[in-house]
Amino acid sequence: MNRVLLACGGTGGHLAPGIALAQRLTDEGHECLLIVSSKAVDARMTANYPRLRFVPGQGRGFGPGFLAKLRFFPALLGAVWSARTLLRAFKPDALVCFGGFMSVGPALAARLGGIPVLVHEANRRPGKAVRLIARFAQSIHLPAGVRLAGLPAGRQHDSGYPVRAEMRPLAKELARRTLGFPSTGRLLLFTGGSQGAASLNRWVESHLDELAARGIHALCLTGPGGRDERVERAGVVIHFLPFCHQMATAYSAADLAVTRAGAGTLAELATCRTAAILVPFPHAADDHQTANALQAAESGAAILLPERELGRLGEVAFGCLADNAALAAMRDALALADAANHWEELARETIELAQARARRVALA
């Protein structure tokens, strides 16, 4: 048995793959500890995994704004100090970082402590934290075809997105019944990821009459503090829900999803074969969601609709729902994307590096 530390908090897109990897490693008999943030999104998600161990970490994003950048450096020192204390207590054999502000402190502390570091980037445009950690990480796992300039090719690997064990498709009728929707009629799923998307919420709220007139149900995941209400009109159900703990069920119930374009969302859509219209968050760091969405659209797995064109959403969504051939083609492309989502090497290399360090420590 090896001990593996995972730095993965801050957003659902960082936390979900950390949980997925921890599930696999735990099933294989290894001990895992996950560093998460104190944000509400982390608390909501981690509450569903009593079998895993979580610990709050420290960290702060780099910007935006001059004052935020000034505050970053003392916060980073505190994060490194906190992580060193954790390393002494847990004694990990390897650290896996999933990017974001929660990864930097543990990565630097592990580097100072001689603990092997692996870093995983899910998005097609690597973020600042990943670009920093990659400079000294023993292993860098990136989306297929993405590479970081100036770093040895031997340390960079194609990698998929770790998907949680419970993220498996359900029969549509069972999924609808579980969520309280009729088995007949089309269903649209609106989700902005773990943070929600105000623009998508507003679109649903302003189109209630049209959805009802067309006989289209909707599940709108409004995000933290968002609207929580079930509306029924002429047999049509429109459910506003701040957070859903059954995302595989939600994806499986829907005929079409309207979502942001985080890498985690795209991997889950592929796993559940859910056709989607992708509306990338326009202010995402390095515009990485647009890069993700472009790749998905080019493969035929989704439709890309920039937020500035949200006025066309009804035309695109209703047209797609009426086109069974288009939906089927997207599901076929999603099946190919899911089959290509290989992340086994991340798990394998994590154990190999952990075992190698454990042997060195034992011989020292």
LUMLUMGU-739081 format. One line per field, with one value per residue (C-alpha): x, y, z; residue in one letter; residue number from 1. Coordinates in Angstrom, 3 decimals, padded with zeros to 6 digits, m for minus. Example, Ala and Ser with C-alpha at 12.3 -4.5 7.8 and 13.67 -1.06 7.14 Angstrom:
<recs>
c1 012.300_013.670
c2 m004.500_m001.060
c3 007.800_007.140
aa A_S
i 1_2
</recs>
This chain:
<recs>
c1 000.000_001.195_000.074_m001.014_m001.843_m004.121_m004.419_m007.709_m010.004_m011.439_m013.848_m015.805_m013.551_m010.517_m012.209_m014.126_m011.051_m009.248_m012.143_m012.171_m008.470_m008.802_m011.682_m009.555_m006.459_m008.495_m010.127_m006.627_m005.678_m003.779_m004.352_m005.443_m005.867_m007.426_m006.620_m009.687_m010.685_m013.115_m015.503_m019.113_m018.829_m016.150_m018.199_m021.257_m019.345_m017.137_m020.155_m021.143_m017.904_m017.669_m015.238_m012.630_m010.582_m010.483_m008.484_m008.796_m005.816_m004.692_m004.305_m005.223_m005.624_m003.184_m005.318_m007.080_m006.101_m002.934_m003.984_m004.964_m001.551_000.150_m001.860_m000.982_002.631_002.105_m000.819_001.477_004.014_001.241_000.046_003.546_003.997_000.606_001.364_004.744_002.979_000.539_003.356_005.096_001.873_000.624_004.022_002.829_004.771_003.482_001.477_m000.974_m002.024_m005.093_m004.375_m005.908_m004.838_m005.036_m002.234_000.657_001.467_001.427_003.450_006.216_006.240_006.475_009.302_011.212_010.516_011.696_008.227_007.439_004.901_002.481_000.270_m002.900_m004.411_m007.904_m008.362_m006.880_m005.210_m003.190_m003.680_m001.052_m000.791_m000.202_002.367_004.278_004.104_005.016_008.483_009.489_006.891_008.162_005.106_002.740_m000.612_m002.318_m005.210_m004.334_m002.221_m001.580_002.039_003.906_006.742_010.237_009.686_011.072_008.717_009.382_007.688_004.539_001.782_m001.587_m004.211_m007.965_m010.212_m010.717_m014.456_m016.011_m017.129_m020.800_m020.907_m022.612_m025.612_m029.074_m032.113_m033.947_m037.275_m035.629_m033.655_m036.808_m038.738_m035.898_m035.874_m039.661_m040.136_m042.737_m041.449_m042.949_m041.870_m038.434_m036.257_m033.601_m030.869_m029.262_m026.119_m023.269_m021.077_m020.371_m020.613_m023.823_m024.391_m026.581_m027.056_m028.460_m030.715_m032.082_m032.753_m034.877_m036.767_m037.589_m038.750_m041.061_m044.135_m042.427_m041.100_m044.598_m046.171_m043.727_m044.205_m040.519_m039.525_m036.421_m034.055_m032.083_m029.193_m028.937_m025.742_m024.947_m027.735_m029.768_m033.474_m034.995_m038.493_m040.588_m042.924_m045.655_m047.570_m049.944_m048.217_m044.717_m042.287_m039.571_m037.424_m034.937_m032.406_m029.252_m027.231_m027.673_m025.937_m027.101_m025.469_m025.383_m029.138_m029.603_m027.530_m029.352_m032.803_m032.067_m032.511_m030.208_m028.031_m027.110_m023.896_m020.636_m017.583_m015.337_m013.331_m015.157_m018.540_m017.421_m016.103_m019.331_m021.469_m019.473_m019.809_m023.588_m023.967_m025.783_m025.937_m025.196_m025.066_m021.904_m021.921_m018.343_m017.880_m016.363_m014.235_m012.579_m008.809_m007.031_m010.493_m009.908_m013.605_m013.802_m010.800_m012.529_m015.807_m014.133_m012.568_m015.889_m017.768_m015.195_m015.561_m019.340_m020.003_m021.641_m022.764_m020.785_m022.806_m020.826_m022.528_m022.750_m025.103_m027.320_m030.268_m030.128_m030.350_m034.054_m033.662_m030.696_m032.061_m035.585_m034.276_m031.915_m034.614_m036.737_m033.912_m033.519_m030.765_m028.655_m029.102_m028.126_m025.019_m023.900_m024.442_m022.271_m019.508_m019.847_m019.394_m016.131_m014.979_m015.751_m013.865_m010.854_m010.923_m007.934_m006.649_m005.301_m001.723_m002.236_m003.224_m000.465_002.293_001.098_001.577_004.905_006.373_004.935_006.357_009.774_009.934_008.738_011.560_014.137_012.881_012.967_016.577_017.734
c2 000.000_003.489_006.881_009.362_013.023_014.763_018.568_019.095_021.672_024.996_024.085_021.034_020.712_020.238_018.272_015.705_014.155_014.072_012.124_009.789_009.007_008.558_006.124_003.990_004.067_003.310_000.357_m000.952_m000.748_002.552_005.275_008.656_012.082_014.910_018.584_020.730_024.351_025.825_026.856_025.732_023.815_021.584_020.996_019.979_017.549_015.957_015.233_012.515_010.550_009.356_006.619_009.197_011.447_015.208_017.939_021.723_023.397_026.958_028.878_032.006_032.729_034.996_037.988_039.613_043.070_044.545_044.127_040.508_039.824_041.452_039.295_036.165_035.917_035.992_033.625_031.309_031.252_030.316_027.593_026.105_026.138_024.515_021.886_021.056_020.404_018.119_016.271_015.551_014.184_012.114_011.134_010.683_008.724_010.920_014.092_014.501_018.080_018.946_022.625_025.720_027.771_024.797_022.960_025.406_025.334_021.525_021.165_023.478_021.797_018.359_019.534_020.769_017.485_015.233_013.811_013.045_015.407_014.603_017.274_016.764_019.416_018.751_021.812_022.338_025.571_024.817_027.243_029.261_026.787_023.840_025.755_026.559_023.095_021.443_023.007_020.619_017.836_014.361_013.668_016.004_014.689_016.771_016.462_014.593_016.755_019.494_020.109_022.704_024.384_024.221_021.049_017.574_015.527_012.446_014.005_014.969_012.429_012.319_011.857_011.724_013.103_010.891_010.263_009.352_005.746_006.642_008.671_006.015_006.375_005.265_004.295_007.501_006.447_005.522_008.791_010.838_009.021_009.502_013.264_013.621_014.312_012.734_009.945_011.617_014.847_016.307_017.454_020.167_020.251_023.623_023.612_026.017_023.548_023.785_027.596_027.885_030.230_033.301_033.858_030.347_030.728_033.991_032.394_029.666_032.147_034.310_031.352_029.541_030.204_029.046_025.872_025.081_025.826_023.483_020.739_020.789_020.027_021.647_020.999_024.178_023.851_027.408_027.202_028.199_030.333_030.084_029.619_026.460_025.955_023.486_025.025_023.063_024.439_022.433_019.163_020.601_020.461_023.085_022.492_025.093_023.455_025.034_021.826_018.232_015.326_012.937_014.352_011.038_010.836_014.412_013.801_010.528_012.115_014.879_014.767_017.774_019.710_023.390_023.726_025.519_023.840_022.819_019.671_017.775_018.586_017.413_014.118_013.503_014.331_011.772_009.127_009.573_010.087_013.406_015.673_019.274_022.894_024.349_027.979_028.621_030.958_033.975_035.080_031.732_031.905_031.881_031.346_027.634_026.771_028.006_025.829_022.841_023.558_023.990_020.550_018.964_020.739_019.780_016.128_016.348_015.656_019.026_022.371_025.506_028.658_031.657_033.536_036.679_034.653_033.446_035.123_032.226_029.550_028.873_028.477_026.123_024.103_023.633_022.795_020.215_018.607_018.174_016.512_012.904_012.258_015.146_013.937_010.410_011.671_013.582_010.517_008.470_011.087_011.153_007.376_007.752_010.539_008.387_005.429_007.713_009.039_007.053_008.090_004.752_005.940_008.652_006.022_003.644_006.248_007.614_004.170_003.577_006.851_006.277_002.765_003.922_006.581_004.167_001.798_004.597_005.638_002.048_001.641_004.979
c3 000.000_m000.860_000.387_m002.277_m001.667_m004.183_m004.473_m006.241_m004.610_m005.676_m008.481_m009.519_m012.559_m010.303_m007.542_m009.628_m011.322_m007.975_m006.492_m009.508_m009.177_m005.403_m005.949_m008.250_m006.038_m002.917_m004.651_m005.378_m001.707_m001.577_000.989_m000.371_001.167_m000.864_m000.273_m000.943_m000.475_002.028_m000.774_m000.592_m003.851_m002.310_000.834_m001.179_m003.349_m000.697_001.522_m000.955_m000.494_003.123_002.072_001.044_003.322_002.719_004.412_003.953_002.357_001.807_m001.409_m003.310_m006.987_m008.806_m009.669_m011.313_m010.158_m008.641_m005.012_m005.579_m007.061_m004.062_m001.683_m003.623_m002.463_001.316_000.800_m001.172_001.676_004.066_001.691_001.399_005.187_005.710_003.094_004.664_007.960_006.170_004.386_007.685_009.158_006.196_004.732_001.131_m001.441_m004.290_m004.902_m007.783_m008.619_m010.672_m011.215_m009.713_m006.724_m004.324_m006.134_m005.992_m002.262_m001.965_m005.184_m003.933_m000.511_m002.119_m004.336_m001.290_000.487_m002.339_m002.994_m006.645_m008.199_m011.011_m012.564_m014.572_m016.859_m018.162_m020.383_m023.802_m022.650_m019.515_m016.650_m014.753_m011.884_m014.199_m016.249_m013.042_m011.500_m014.807_m014.610_m011.828_m011.970_m012.797_m014.943_m016.822_m018.080_m020.768_m023.232_m026.407_m028.708_m026.113_m025.101_m023.036_m024.881_m023.436_m021.384_m022.170_m024.332_m022.208_m019.191_m021.114_m021.719_m023.443_m020.781_m020.543_m017.823_m014.740_m014.437_m011.094_m010.645_m010.242_m013.461_m015.551_m017.881_m016.803_m018.824_m019.755_m018.236_m014.913_m014.881_m015.577_m012.850_m010.329_m010.953_m010.987_m014.703_m017.013_m019.234_m022.319_m023.985_m024.618_m021.692_m021.760_m019.121_m018.337_m016.239_m015.711_m013.847_m010.132_m010.164_m012.191_m015.124_m014.595_m018.333_m018.824_m015.783_m017.166_m020.530_m018.959_m016.775_m019.801_m021.929_m019.532_m021.680_m024.869_m023.237_m021.959_m025.343_m027.066_m024.451_m023.463_m019.876_m018.363_m015.475_m014.739_m012.292_m011.038_m008.957_m005.351_m003.862_m007.045_m007.559_m006.079_m007.467_m009.412_m011.994_m013.770_m016.749_m018.922_m018.074_m018.599_m015.662_m015.266_m012.207_m010.940_m008.625_m007.119_m007.132_m008.274_m006.556_m009.294_m012.394_m014.240_m013.708_m014.936_m018.076_m018.757_m018.372_m020.880_m024.633_m024.952_m022.527_m022.650_m020.688_m020.128_m021.629_m018.766_m019.441_m016.708_m018.172_m021.619_m020.234_m018.320_m021.362_m023.337_m020.638_m020.523_m024.316_m023.803_m026.851_m025.964_m026.959_m025.430_m024.293_m023.093_m020.148_m021.944_m018.981_m018.246_m017.777_m021.152_m022.713_m022.186_m022.384_m025.961_m026.846_m025.241_m027.027_m030.424_m030.168_m029.161_m031.951_m034.574_m033.576_m033.967_m030.280_m029.552_m030.967_m030.085_m029.356_m028.054_m025.228_m027.377_m029.615_m026.779_m028.511_m031.000_m028.319_m028.796_m032.542_m032.147_m029.226_m030.535_m033.998_m032.555_m030.413_m033.537_m035.484_m034.337_m036.873_m035.527_m031.946_m032.945_m034.774_m031.689_m029.507_m031.885_m031.671_m027.873_m027.764_m029.699_m027.362_m024.335_m025.799_m026.338_m022.756_m021.487_m018.071_m016.889_m017.360_m014.736_m012.161_m013.221_m013.148_m009.816_m008.265_m010.009_m008.750_m005.272_m005.095_m006.295_m003.602_m000.912_m001.853_m001.674_001.759_002.991_001.845_003.266
aa M_N_R_V_L_L_A_C_G_G_T_G_G_H_L_A_P_G_I_A_L_A_Q_R_L_T_D_E_G_H_E_C_L_L_I_V_S_S_K_A_V_D_A_R_M_T_A_N_Y_P_R_L_R_F_V_P_G_Q_G_R_G_F_G_P_G_F_L_A_K_L_R_F_F_P_A_L_L_G_A_V_W_S_A_R_T_L_L_R_A_F_K_P_D_A_L_V_C_F_G_G_F_M_S_V_G_P_A_L_A_A_R_L_G_G_I_P_V_L_V_H_E_A_N_R_R_P_G_K_A_V_R_L_I_A_R_F_A_Q_S_I_H_L_P_A_G_V_R_L_A_G_L_P_A_G_R_Q_H_D_S_G_Y_P_V_R_A_E_M_R_P_L_A_K_E_L_A_R_R_T_L_G_F_P_S_T_G_R_L_L_L_F_T_G_G_S_Q_G_A_A_S_L_N_R_W_V_E_S_H_L_D_E_L_A_A_R_G_I_H_A_L_C_L_T_G_P_G_G_R_D_E_R_V_E_R_A_G_V_V_I_H_F_L_P_F_C_H_Q_M_A_T_A_Y_S_A_A_D_L_A_V_T_R_A_G_A_G_T_L_A_E_L_A_T_C_R_T_A_A_I_L_V_P_F_P_H_A_A_D_D_H_Q_T_A_N_A_L_Q_A_A_E_S_G_A_A_I_L_L_P_E_R_E_L_G_R_L_G_E_V_A_F_G_C_L_A_D_N_A_A_L_A_A_M_R_D_A_L_A_L_A_D_A_A_N_H_W_E_E_L_A_R_E_T_I_E_L_A_Q_A_R_A_R_R_V_A_L_A
i 1_2_3_4_5_6_7_8_9_10_11_12_13_14_15_16_17_18_19_20_21_22_23_24_25_26_27_28_29_30_31_32_33_34_35_36_37_38_39_40_41_42_43_44_45_46_47_48_49_50_51_52_53_54_55_56_57_58_59_60_61_62_63_64_65_66_67_68_69_70_71_72_73_74_75_76_77_78_79_80_81_82_83_84_85_86_87_88_89_90_91_92_93_94_95_96_97_98_99_100_101_102_103_104_105_106_107_108_109_110_111_112_113_114_115_116_117_118_119_120_121_122_123_124_125_126_127_128_129_130_131_132_133_134_135_136_137_138_139_140_141_142_143_144_145_146_147_148_149_150_151_152_153_154_155_156_157_158_159_160_161_162_163_164_165_166_167_168_169_170_171_172_173_174_175_176_177_178_179_180_181_182_183_184_185_186_187_188_189_190_191_192_193_194_195_196_197_198_199_200_201_202_203_204_205_206_207_208_209_210_211_212_213_214_215_216_217_218_219_220_221_222_223_224_225_226_227_228_229_230_231_232_233_234_235_236_237_238_239_240_241_242_243_244_245_246_247_248_249_250_251_252_253_254_255_256_257_258_259_260_261_262_263_264_265_266_267_268_269_270_271_272_273_274_275_276_277_278_279_280_281_282_283_284_285_286_287_288_289_290_291_292_293_294_295_296_297_298_299_300_301_302_303_304_305_306_307_308_309_310_311_312_313_314_315_316_317_318_319_320_321_322_323_324_325_326_327_328_329_330_331_332_333_334_335_336_337_338_339_340_341_342_343_344_345_346_347_348_349_350_351_352_353_354_355_356_357_358_359_360_361_362_363_364
</recs>
